[in-house]
Amino acid sequence: MRLSNFRYSLPKSRIADHPASPRDTCKLMVLNRRKKEIDHKVFTDIASYFKKGDLLVLNNSRVFPAKIFGQKEKTDAKIEVFLLRELNKEAGLWDVLVDPARKVRVGNKIYFQDDVVAEVVDNTTSRGRTIRFLNPEIDVFELVEKIGTVPLPPYFTRKPGESDRQDYQTVYASQTGAVVAPMGGLHFTMPLLEEIKKKGVKILQITLHPSLSSFNAIEVEDVSKHKMDSEYFNIPYQTAMEINDTKLHKSGRVIAAGTTTCRVLEANATVDGKIKFGQGWTDKFIYPPYQFKVTDALITNFQQPETTLLMMVSAFAEYRLLMDAYKNALKSDYRFLAYGDAMFIH
């Protein structure tokens, strides 16, 4: 597939600035792959598509307020530090992005609130740096909860508000480490999950901490040559066993809430459709054509043009069917991207 295959016109007016309230009242497009049919629903209607024996797999990754502001030593220049991932807890090492990058060099110190100091120890990319927090007792995750701001996606034109701390987070988020929310799960509420569970559906959890890789520009026309960033994942033993038992006995479907959940399952799939438990890092990139081994149905948002997320969903839904569905969504006033409406593909 070519990058140009995934290009479509997305008006800025169709990018949702805030989520639906309550979050499960957003629109839901239901895409039936076998019948090639589209239905228009509300997200709360998704419960009617679940059956006894199905498994709903959620990504419990929690977004932390990863953007903090400090001052450069000597000049007092204001520096934005975007914490991407912790490299070594004991050493206080982090991969970060800095802005303005031209003012931040190896050896510089950046001062934050509460007398917290970090030193730049390496350059990684044009805006990327590795920093070391010099306060041995500091818990960086506790620090950012006090002084950090929510890392809303780059397509937002507004600044993050206090409501984003809750809105840009799934209701079941528990494992801190993400700088991008697992968007497909943002629509669930606890009452809706309880309704689904009462139908005889087992709700399981995995962890994948989404990185900015979702928004990285793809610079090659041949998409097979694009490389994803590695992202941390964890599949609990019980989750793997439940999925494997369901696959073995064909007693229900494995329904992935979000592309991150789907990618973890497929990255750890065996040839016969089982999955392995454990933790590690994955840079798996799914694009058409791809034979899904574990995922039977997918809950997702409407994705940006020319992104790896759109490519994965098109592999699951079948390229032409999905692009027709996107045209339908644009004509039907659906809202797009993180705070937008949802799609259920089965």
N, C-alpha and C positions, 0 to 999 in steps of 0.2 A: 504494500500500500504506500501511497505517496502522501506527503504532508498536505498537499493541496486538496486531497480528498476530504479532509476534515476541516475545511474552511467554510464558514457560513457567516452571514451578517447578523450580529447581535446588537441591536440598538441599546444605547445606554439606559434608555427609559425602561427596558425590560429587566435590568439588573436590580434585584430586590435590595433595598437599603436597610430594611428591618424585617424581622421574621413575622409570620402570621401570629396572631394572638387570639386564643391559645395556639401553641405551635402545631397542634394536630388538626387545625382547621384549614390548613393550606390545601391547595388543589392537588389532586392525585391523578396522573395519567396512567392507565393500566394498559400494558402492551402485551397482547397474547401472541407469542412467537409462532405457534403452530397454526393458528387461524389467521394470523396477520391482521388482527383486529385491534382497534383502539377504543377504550371507554374513558369517559371523563367522570371522576369521582372526587370525593373529599378524603383527606388522609385517614380520618377515622374509619372510613369504609374498608380499609385494608384488612381489618380483622375478618371480614367475610370471605377473604381469599385464602385464609389458613384452614388447614384440616387437621384432625387428630393424627398424631404421629409425626407431624412436621417438626423441624428444628429451626428456630430463629437464632442466628448467630450475630452477636453484637460486638462491636469494637469498644472496649471500655477505656480507651485512651482519654486522658484528661489534658486539656489545653492549659498551659500556665501563662501568666501575663509576662511574656518573654522580652518585651521592650522596656529597657531602663535607660535613664539619662544620667550622664555624669559630666565631669569637667576635666579637661586635660591639664596635666601639671604645668605650672609656670604661666601658660597663656590663659587659663580658665575658659578655653573654648568649649562650647556645649557639644557633647558627643552623644549620639544615639547608639546604643549597643543592643543588638538583637541577638539574644541567646538562642543558638540553634540546637546544640546538644552537649551534654556533659561528657567529657572524654575520660576524666579520671577524678573521682570524688575526693580521694585522699590528697591529691596534688592540687585540687581546685582548678583543673584545666577545662576550658570550654571552647568549642567552635562558635564563632560569632560573626555577625556582619556589623560593620561600623559605618556611620554616616555623620559628617563628611569623611570619606576614606582618605583623602589626600592629606589630612591633618594628623593621621594616626599611623605611627611607624613603630617598628620593633624597638623595644626599650622604653617607649612612652608609658607613663602611668596615668590611669583614669580614676578619679575620685568620685564616689557615690555617697548617698546619705549614710548616716550612722557610722561614719569613719571607715567605710568599706573602700578598699583600694584594689585595683587590678592592674597587672602589668602586661603589655603586649609582648608575646614571646615568639610569634611567628606570623608571616604572611601566608595566606592560603590562595586567595583569588584577589581580584581587583578591590572588592569590598570586604573580603573575608580575612579574618584574623583568628589566631589562637591566643586566648588570654589566660592568665593565672591569677586567681583571687589570692591576695597575700595575707588575708585574715584567716588563720588556721581554724578558728572556731566557727566560721561563717557557714550557715546552711543557705545556699544560694536560692533554693526553692522557697524558703521562708522569707528571704529578702525580697524577692520579686512579688510575693503576695502583698507586701506592704508598699512597694514603690513602683512596681511594674504596670504596664498598660497592655491590654489585650492585642495580640498581633492579628488584627483583621487582615484579610487577603488584600493584595495590592490593587485590586480593581475597585475598592471602596474609595469614594471621593471625600467622605467625611472622616472625622477623627473618632476613635473609639470612645464610647460613653460608659457610664457605670453599669447600664443594663446589659452591655455586651458581655460582662463577666459571667452572666447567667445564660444569656441568649446563645452565645457562641460556645456552647457546651452541651453535650447530651445529658439527659437526666440521670443516666447510669454511669457517668464518667467517674472512674476511681483510681486509675493508674496514671500519675502525673508524668508528662514527658513530651506532649505534642505541641507543635507550634502552628498546626493546622487542624481544625476540627474535623472529625469523621462526619462529613456533611449528611450522608444518607440517613444517619441516626438522629439528626437534630429534631425530627418531626415527632418522635415518640414522646408520650407522656406516661407517667406511671399507671394511671387508670387504663390507658389503652393497652399497655403491656399486660396488665392483669386480665383484661378481657381476652386477649390472645391466649394467655396461659390457661384460662378456664376452658378453652376449646380442646385441650389435650395436647397443646404445643409445648415442647420443651424450649426454654430460653437459655442459651449458652453464651459464654463470653470468651473472646480472645483479646489480645492487645497488639496493636501496631501503632507506633508513634509517627504520624504523618509529618513529613518535613516539607520544606519549600520546593521540593522536587516537582510537586504538582503544578507549580507556576513557572518552572524553568522554561525558557524559550527553547523550542526544538529547532536546531540550526541545520538540520539535514533534511533533504527532500525525501530520501529513502528512510522511512521511519524505523526500519530494522536496525539502522546504525546508531540510533539514539541510545544513550546510557542513562539509567535512572540512578539517583543517589541511594545509598544503602539506608534502610530504616530498621529500627529495632522491633522485634516481635516476640510474643510469647503465646504458645498454645498450651493451655493446661491439659494434664493427662485426662481428666474427666471429659473435657470437651472433645478431645480426639476420640476417646472410646465411644462416646455417644454418637458421634458422626459416623464412625466406622461401623457400629452396630446397625445404624439406620440404613447405611449403604448396603451392608451385607444382606439384610433381610428385606430391603426395598419397602420399608414400612412407612416412609414419608419422604418429604423433600427437605433438602438443605437450603434454607433461604438466608442469603447474606444481606445484612443491613449495611450497605455502603460498599464502595469500590475498595476501600482499605481492607475490610473484612474478606471480601472476595479474593483479593490478591494474596493475603496470608494463607488462605485455604489452598489456593492453587499452587502457591510457591512450595507448600509442604505436602503436596499430593504424590502418591505413588502411582505407578502405571495402572493399577487396578482400582483406582478411585478412593483409596483410603488416605488418611493423613497421619503424619507423624507429630507427636507432641514434643515440646521443648521450646527453647528460646534461642535467639540468634539475630542475624541481620539478613535482610533480603533486598535485592535490587531488581526483582522480577518485573519485567515489562511485558504486558499483555496487549496485543494488537491483532487485528484480523490477518489471516485466519488463525483461530486458536480453538482447540477442542477442550472445553471445560470438563474437568474430571470430578469435581466435588460439588460445585455450585449449581443448583437446579433453578433458583429464582433469585432475582436481585432487586433491592430497593436502592434507588439512587436519585440524585438531583439532576437538573439540566446543566450540562457542563460547558465550559468555555470552548470556543473554537480552537483547533490545532493544539489540543492538550492530550497528555497521556491518559487522562481520565476519560475523555470522549472516545479515545481509541479503544480502551478496555470495554466500555459499555457497548460500542459498536461491534466488537468481537462477540459479545454475549447475545446481543439482540439481532444480529445480522445487519450489515452496514446499510443497505438500501432501506430496510424497514425502519431503522433508527433515524436516518436522516429525514425520511418522510414524516416520522413522528415529531421531529424537531420543527419541521415546517408547520405542522398542525398546531404545535404548542405556541409558536409565534403568532399564528392567526387567531388562536383562542385565548390570548391574553395571559398565558402562563408567565410566572416570574422565574427568573433564572439565577443560577449560582448559589452560593452558600445559604443565603436567607430566602431562597426562592421556593418553588413548588417541587413536588416529588414525582417520581416515576416508579411503577412496579412492573417488572418484566418477568413474565413466567411462561 
